[in-house]
Amino acid sequence: MRLDLALPQKAAARSRRLSRDRLTAFLMLLPSLVAIAVFVYGFIGYTAYVSMSNYTTARIDLSFVGLDNYLNLFGQRRFQENIRNLIVFTSLFLVICLVFGLALALLVDSGVRGESVFRSIYLFPMAVSFIVTGVAWRWLFTPGDLEPTGLNLLFDSLGLGFLKARWIADTSVWPNIEVPGLKVKLLVPLAVIPVALAAVWQMSGFCMAMYLAGLRSIPDEIREAARVDGCSEWQVLRHITLPMLRPITLSAIIVLTHVSLKTFDLILTMTGGGPGNKTEVPSLYMYELRFSQFNTAEAAAVATILLILVSLLTVPYLVYNRRAQAAEQ
């Protein structure tokens, strides 16, 4: 009888203890929750509201105008060029970085001598800021109007003058396609290519590190069994290694695309958005709208568009990860 009375008392004491622990945990997290609610989601909401206001001069005017600022942006030739440049930059940066990073990872994983040295060399660019990268690569890709500089100077010294180009000063767009309804010509502004190469130099080590971790997690027995069955190295790579690296590739795509969409400092220091806005992206235009033209509403609209683009990538990725973890459990 005493045992029957003791069990409910122990359960009640345990329940009170759990309640106190939950309350303590909530109170510990409360300052962070309030800060996030105000300084993240509150400011996001305020930016979205400002983007639909008449705050287009230095004078504060938060009167509601709906989607007029967005329509005005997408109707501008300059913003259409920004979107085109962003798509081209992101595509080049993403594809080259993934391919180059995978190649470096396969090289390091092959058991080459001095692996730690190569790994450090490939990862070193990540320790450099995009500002430093932009300054260094600007010198390399500046053609020089009176005398050749950078790569053009190297080609001239080696007798390879036919390789000289305008690089970041090139204003041409290839293949220069006109699309009805658009004020810009497609497809690739040639000045974007050197900028994308500089970004690849900066971030390819990150891809290498991710792919190398993925390669080291693949059991050697699986690949050895495929080789015993007569598979060539290319078949092992195509049918075993690459499919097993698919989660790594997806994670790398999300991170790299997120970086490219928010690129600001690299382009600012390397080209300043020139020549003729051929390398300008929305983040640079947003900066000019706010701090040069004092058009806060359209700057907020650009910021909101960038937030939506980033969300279109990260939200499905988070949902996918959550479902994958639930399936594993």
N, C-alpha and C positions, 0 to 999 in steps of 0.2 A: 504493500500500500504506500509506504514512504517512497519507494522507487517510482511508482506511478505519479506521485506529486512532484518529484524532483525533475522529471523529464520536461514537463511544460515550463518549469521555472528556468531551466538551463536554456531552453529554446527561446524564451522571452529575453533572457539576458544576452544571448547571442544576437537576437534581432536588434536590441537596443545598441549593442556594440557596433553592429553593421551600420545602423542609422547614424551614429556619431561619426564613424569613419567616412561615410558618404558626405555628411555635412562638412566635415573638416576638409575633405578633398575639394568640395565645391567652393568653400571659402578661400582655399589656397589658389584655385583657378580663377576665381571671380575677377581679380584685377586684370588678368590677361584677357579674359573674355570681354570685359568692358572696353579695354584698349583696342582689341581687334574690332569690336562692334562699331566703335567711334572712328578710329583712325584708318580702318580698312574699308569696311562695308558702308560706313557713314559717308566717307569721302567719295567712294564710288557712286553712291546715290546722288551726292551733291554734284559731282562732275557730270553725271547723266542729266540732271536737271538743268545745269548751266548750259549744256550742249543744246538744249531746246529753249533757250532764252534769247533775249535781244542784247546780250552783253557783248557787243561787237566793237566798242570803243573803250577809251580809258575810263569813261564814266560808267559806273555800275548801273546796269539795267537788267533786272531779272524777270522782266515781263515775258510771259510764255508765248513762243512763236511756233511750237510744234516741231515738225521735221524740216523746217525751211533751211536750217544750217546744213543738214545732211544733204538735202537736194542741191544746195548751192555748191557744196564740196564736190559731189560726184559729177556735177556739170562743168567743173573747171578742168581745163586742159592740164594744168599743173598737177592736180591731185590724181588725175588719170595716169599721168606719167609716173607719179609716186607709186601707185599700185602696180603698174607694169614693172617698174624697177624692183619693187619688193618681191614680186613673184619670180622674176628672173634671178635675182640674187639668192633667194631662198632655194630655188631649184638647183642652181649650180653648186651652191655651198653644201646642200644636203647630199646630193649624189656623189660629188667628188670626195667629200669628207668620209662618207660611209665606205666607199670603195677603197680609198687610200688607207683609212684606218684599219679595215679588214686585211689589206695586203700587209701592212706593218705588223699586225697581230700574228698573221700566219708566218711571217718571217721570224719574229721573235720566238714563236712557239715551236719552230722547226729545230730548235736546239743549237742555234748558231752560237759560236764562241763569243764571249763578252756580252752575253744577253743583258746583264744589268746596265752596262754602259749604253747599249742601244736604247734600252727602255728609258733611261734618264734623258738621253738626247731627244727622243721623240716626245717626251713629256715636258721638256724644258719650256717650249713656247707658251704653255698654259700658265707659267709663272709670270709671264709678261702681260701687262695690261693692254687693252685694245688701243689706248692712246699711243703707247710706245710702238706697237705694231703698225699703226697708221702712219706715224712719222717715218719709220724706217722704210716701209714699203712705198710710201709716197716718193722718196728719193729714188728707189729702184725703178719705178714706173713713170717718172717724169721724163718726157722725151727730150726736153731742151730745145728751145727755139733757135738760138744762135749757135750753140755748141751742144753736142749730144751729152747726156748725163745718164747715170744709172745703167740699166740694161743696154740701152742704145750705145752708150760709151763702150761697154764690154764688147758688143757685137762689132762696133767700128774698129776696135783695137785688134780683134781676131780676124778681120777681113770678112765678116759675115754681115755686111751692110744690108743685104736683102732681108734680114730678119728684123730690122728696125721698124718700129711702129709708133703710133701716136699714144698708145696705152691709155692712161687716165685722161688724156686730153682729146681723145677721139669722140667726135660728136655724132658719128654715124650709127644707124640702127640697121641690123641685118635680121631677116631679109627685107625689111621695110614694107610690111604689108599694111594696106589701108583697110579698115573695117568700117562699114556703114554704121553711123551712130556714135562712133568714138572719135575724139579729137586728136588721138595719138596714133602713131604708127607702131606696128608690132614687127619684130618679136624681141630681139636681143640688142640692147644698147651695148656696144663694144666696150665702153668705158667701165661697165659693171664687172666685166670678167676679171681684170686685175684686182678689184676690190674683193671679189669672191675668193680669189686665190690667196690673198692675204688672210682672209678669215679661215680658209682651210688650213693654212700653215699654223694658225693659232689653235684650232680645235681638233685637228686630226689626231693628236696625241690622246685626247679624251676618248675618241672612238677606239683607238688602239687599246687603251686600258680596259674599256668595257668588253671588247671582243676577246682580248686576251684572257680576262676572267672567265668569259663564257667557254672559250676553248679548253681552259684548264679544268672546267667542270664536266666536260664530256669524257666518259670512261674510255680509256684506251682500248679496252676489250672489244667495244663495238666497232671501232674503226679497223682493228686488227682482224676481226672476224670478216668484215667486208673485203679486206685485202686478200684473205685466205680464199674467199669465194670467187676471186678473180676480178674484183673491181679495181679500176685504175684510180690514181690519186684524184683525178678530176671527178670521177663518179663518186668517190668517197666524199669529196667536198660538196658536190651538188646534191646528193641524195641523203647524206647523213649530217655533215657538219652544218651546212647552211640552214636546213630545217630546225636543227636543235638550237641554233643561234637566233631563231626568230624572235623570242622575247627580248633578247639583247638589242636586236635591230629596232624593234618597236620603241623601246625605251630611248635609244639613241636618237631616233627620228623625233620623238617628242621634245627632248632636251634641245637638240640642234635647231629645230624649227622655232622653238620658243626664243632661243638666242637670236636667231636671224630676224624674227619679227620685231624685236626691240632694239635692233642694231642702231646705234647713234654715234658713239664716240669714234669708232673705226672710220666711218664714212666722213664724219665731221673733220677729222684730222687728215685724212688721206685725200679727199677731193672737195670737201665742203659742199657736196651736192652737185658740183659742176661736172663737166662743162655743160652749160645750158640746161640744168636740172636733169641731166642724163643719168646721174647716180643718186639723186635725191630720193629719200624714202619718207613715209609718213611721219616718222619720229622727228626728222629734221624739220619738216614743214610745220609740225605742231609747235616746235620750239620757236620758229620764226613768227608764226601766227600770234603766239602769246607774248613774246618778249620784244618783238620788233614792230609788229602791226597792232598790238594790243587788242587783237580779236579773240577774246577769251572764249566766246561761245563756239566758234569754229575749231579752236584748239582743243576744247573739251570734246567736241564731236569726233575729232581725229583720235583722241585718247580713248574714247568709248569704242570706236571701230576697232582699234588695236586690241582692246580688252576682249571684245567679242571674238576676234580671230584667235587669240590665245585660248579663250574658253572653248572654242570649237575643237581644239586639239586636246587640251588637258582633261576636260570633263569626261569625254568618252574613254580616255585612257584610264582615269580613276575608276570609272564604272567597270571597265574590263578587268582591272586588277582586283577589284572587290569581288566580282563574280568568280574569277579564277581562284582566289583564296577560299571563297565559300565552297567551291567545288572540291578543292583539295581536302577540306575539313570533312 
